[in-house]
Amino acid sequence: MDKVVATAGEAVADVPDGASLAVGGFGLSGVPNVLIQALHERGAGALSVVSNNCGAMETGLAVLLAAGRIARVTGSYIGGNKEFARQYLGGELEVELIPQGTLAERLRAGGAGIPAFYTPAGVGTQVAEGGLPWRYDGAGGVALASPPKEVREFDGTEYVLERAIRTDFALVRAARGDRHGNLVFHKSARNFNPLAAMAGRVTIAEVEELVEPGRIDPDAVHVPGVFVQRVLALTPEQAADKKIEQRTVSG
C-alpha cells in the first residue's frame, strides 16, 4: 500500500518512447513540473500527450516540446506558447484540438470505464464533420485531417459521439497526498489534475505535502488512491517553486 517512490527519476523510469501521457495543469497552475523535468532528463521521446495546453513560459510540457520529445498533442489551447504554434504550423507536430469541456469529459469517461458519450459541443462544425487540420505539411497545406464523427439526434437535438481517453501514464501535481495515493488539490490547481489521474493506467503524483494515511479527511479526498500507483514527495524548495504566468495590477 505504500506507493511512495524515492526520486522523480525512479517515478518515471519505465516511461518508454512512444508512450501516451495524460498531464494535469492549466497554464502554470497545478503542473507536475518535477516529474516532467525527470522525464526530460530520462530522454523519452515520440510521446503522445493529452493536456489542456502544452506548457507556458518555457516550463512544464514546454520543456519536452522544445526538446522535440512530443509527437502528438490532444488539447484545447495553443495560444501563449509560440513554440507550440510554430511546430504545429510547421508540420512537426500532430495536434488534435477539441473543446475544453469535451476534453475534460473524455478523460473522466476513460477513468470511469465509459467508452464513449454524446455531447452537443461541436455539432455543425468541423469537430463533428471532420476536416480539422491535425498535421500541416509545412507549406501551408493539410497533411492529415480529422475524420468525421457519428452524430445522433436525441429528443430533437443533435449530439456528436466522442470517445473516452485512456493513456499509458498520467502525471499530476497535488497539494497533499498520503502514502496510499489519496490526493487533495488546492483551489484552481485542481483543474485537469483529477481527470488526468483517472485516465492514466499508471498514475504518478508529485505532492507538495506528504502525510501519513488517515491524516486526510475521507470527505476531502479529490482523487482516491485506487487511481494512483506512485507518489513522489517534493522538497520544500520544489513545492514553493511556483511561477506567475500573467501579473496584473488594479488601480
C-alpha positions in Angstrom: 0.0 0.0 0.0 3.0 2.3 0.4 3.2 3.9 -3.0 6.0 6.5 -2.2 9.0 6.5 -4.6 12.3 8.0 -3.5 13.1 10.1 -6.6 11.5 11.6 -9.6 13.8 9.6 -11.8 12.6 6.4 -10.2 9.0 7.5 -10.6 9.2 7.8 -14.5 11.9 5.2 -15.1 9.7 2.9 -17.0 8.0 5.5 -19.3 9.1 4.4 -22.8 9.5 6.1 -26.1 6.1 6.4 -27.8 4.1 6.4 -24.5 0.9 8.3 -24.1 0.6 10.7 -21.2 -2.3 12.5 -19.5 -0.8 15.5 -17.8 -2.6 17.8 -15.3 -2.4 21.5 -15.1 -3.8 24.7 -16.7 -1.4 27.4 -17.7 1.2 27.3 -14.9 -1.3 26.1 -12.2 -1.1 22.6 -10.9 1.6 21.5 -13.4 3.7 18.4 -12.4 7.0 20.2 -13.3 9.3 18.0 -11.3 8.1 14.8 -13.0 8.2 16.4 -16.4 11.7 17.5 -15.8 12.7 14.0 -14.8 11.1 12.6 -17.9 13.1 15.1 -20.0 16.3 14.1 -18.3 15.5 10.4 -18.9 15.3 11.1 -22.6 11.9 9.5 -23.5 10.7 10.8 -26.9 7.9 10.4 -29.5 5.4 11.0 -26.7 1.7 11.5 -27.2 0.4 14.0 -24.7 -3.1 14.7 -23.5 -3.3 18.1 -21.7 -5.3 21.3 -21.8 -2.2 23.2 -23.1 1.4 22.3 -23.8 3.3 24.4 -21.2 3.9 28.1 -20.9 6.9 30.4 -20.2 9.3 27.5 -21.1 8.1 25.4 -18.2 6.0 22.3 -17.8 5.4 20.4 -21.1 7.2 23.2 -22.9 10.4 21.6 -21.7 9.6 18.4 -23.6 8.2 20.3 -26.6 11.3 22.4 -27.1 13.4 19.3 -26.9 11.4 17.6 -29.7 10.2 14.8 -27.5 6.5 15.2 -28.2 5.0 13.8 -31.4 1.3 14.4 -30.7 -0.8 16.6 -28.5 -4.5 16.3 -27.7 -5.6 19.5 -26.1 -7.7 22.7 -26.1 -5.3 25.6 -26.2 -2.3 26.6 -28.3 -2.2 30.4 -27.5 0.5 31.6 -25.3 3.1 29.1 -26.5 4.9 30.3 -29.6 7.0 27.2 -30.0 3.8 25.0 -29.8 2.2 27.1 -32.6 5.4 27.0 -34.7 5.8 23.2 -34.5 2.1 22.7 -35.3 2.0 25.1 -38.3 5.4 23.8 -39.5 4.2 20.2 -39.7 6.5 19.0 -36.9 3.7 18.2 -34.5 0.3 16.4 -34.7 -2.4 18.3 -32.8 -5.9 17.3 -32.0 -7.8 20.4 -30.8 -11.1 19.7 -29.1 -13.5 21.8 -27.0 -12.2 22.1 -23.4 -15.3 20.6 -21.8 -15.2 17.7 -24.2 -11.5 17.1 -23.3 -12.4 17.1 -19.6 -15.2 14.6 -20.1 -13.2 12.3 -22.4 -10.6 12.0 -19.6 -13.2 11.5 -16.9 -15.0 8.9 -19.0 -11.8 7.0 -19.6 -11.2 6.8 -15.9 -14.8 5.8 -15.2 -14.8 2.9 -17.7 -17.2 4.6 -20.1 -16.0 4.0 -23.7 -17.8 7.0 -25.4 -20.5 9.6 -24.9 -22.7 12.0 -26.8 -22.3 15.8 -26.4 -23.8 18.8 -28.3 -20.5 20.6 -28.3 -19.1 20.7 -31.8 -22.3 19.8 -33.7 -22.4 21.6 -37.0 -18.7 22.3 -37.0 -15.5 20.6 -38.2 -15.3 18.9 -34.8 -18.2 16.7 -35.9 -17.9 16.9 -39.7 -14.2 16.4 -39.9 -11.5 18.4 -41.7 -9.8 19.9 -38.7 -6.0 20.0 -39.5 -4.3 17.5 -37.3 -1.0 17.9 -39.1 0.2 20.5 -41.6 2.6 19.7 -44.4 5.0 22.6 -43.6 4.0 24.5 -46.7 0.5 25.7 -45.6 -1.4 22.6 -46.7 -3.0 20.0 -44.5 -1.2 16.6 -44.4 -3.7 14.9 -42.0 -7.2 16.0 -41.2 -9.7 14.8 -38.5 -12.2 12.2 -39.6 -16.0 12.8 -39.3 -17.7 11.6 -36.1 -21.1 10.0 -35.6 -23.9 12.4 -35.0 -27.3 11.3 -33.5 -30.5 13.0 -32.6 -32.0 12.7 -29.1 -35.3 14.4 -28.3 -34.9 16.8 -31.2 -31.3 17.8 -30.5 -28.2 16.6 -32.4 -25.2 15.2 -30.4 -21.8 14.1 -31.6 -20.2 10.9 -30.3 -16.8 11.4 -28.5 -14.6 8.6 -27.4 -13.1 8.3 -24.0 -9.4 8.8 -23.4 -7.1 6.4 -21.6 -3.3 6.8 -21.5 -0.4 4.6 -20.6 0.7 7.1 -17.8 -0.6 10.1 -16.1 1.4 12.9 -14.4 -0.3 15.1 -11.8 0.6 17.5 -9.0 -1.3 17.7 -5.7 -1.2 19.9 -2.6 -1.4 17.0 -0.2 -1.1 13.2 -0.6 -0.7 10.2 1.6 1.3 7.0 1.2 -1.8 5.2 -0.2 -2.1 7.7 -3.0 -5.1 9.7 -1.8 -4.8 13.2 -3.2 -6.1 16.7 -2.4 -5.6 19.7 -4.7 -5.6 23.4 -3.8 -8.2 25.6 -5.4 -7.5 26.3 -9.1 -4.6 23.9 -9.2 -7.3 21.2 -9.1 -8.2 21.9 -12.8 -7.4 18.9 -15.0 -5.5 17.0 -12.4 -8.2 14.7 -11.1 -9.3 13.9 -14.6 -5.8 13.1 -15.8 -5.2 11.0 -12.7 -8.3 8.9 -13.5 -7.4 8.4 -17.2 -3.8 7.0 -16.7 -3.2 3.3 -16.4 -0.2 4.2 -14.3 -0.7 7.5 -12.5 2.3 9.3 -10.8 1.6 12.1 -8.4 4.0 14.7 -7.1 2.8 16.1 -3.8 3.7 19.3 -2.1 3.0 17.8 1.3 3.2 14.0 2.1 1.1 12.9 5.1 0.5 9.6 6.8 -2.6 7.5 5.9 -5.6 8.7 8.0 -4.4 12.3 8.1 -6.7 13.3 5.2 -10.4 13.5 5.9 -12.0 11.0 3.6 -14.6 13.6 2.7 -11.8 15.9 1.5 -10.2 13.5 -0.9 -10.4 14.6 -4.5 -8.7 11.5 -6.1 -8.9 8.2 -4.2 -5.7 6.2 -4.0 -7.1 3.5 -6.2 -6.3 5.7 -9.2 -2.7 6.4 -8.1 0.2 4.0 -8.4 3.2 6.2 -7.4 3.6 9.2 -5.1 6.6 11.5 -5.1 7.1 13.8 -2.1 8.5 17.2 -3.2 11.2 19.1 -1.3 10.1 22.4 0.3 12.0 24.2 -2.4 10.3 22.3 -5.2 6.9 22.8 -3.6 7.4 26.5 -3.3 8.7 27.0 -6.9 5.5 28.4 -8.5 5.8 30.9 -11.3 3.2 33.5 -12.2 2.1 33.5 -15.8 0.5 36.9 -16.0 1.0 39.6 -13.4 -1.9 42.1 -13.1 -2.4 45.2 -11.0 -5.5 47.3 -10.2 -5.7 51.0 -9.6 
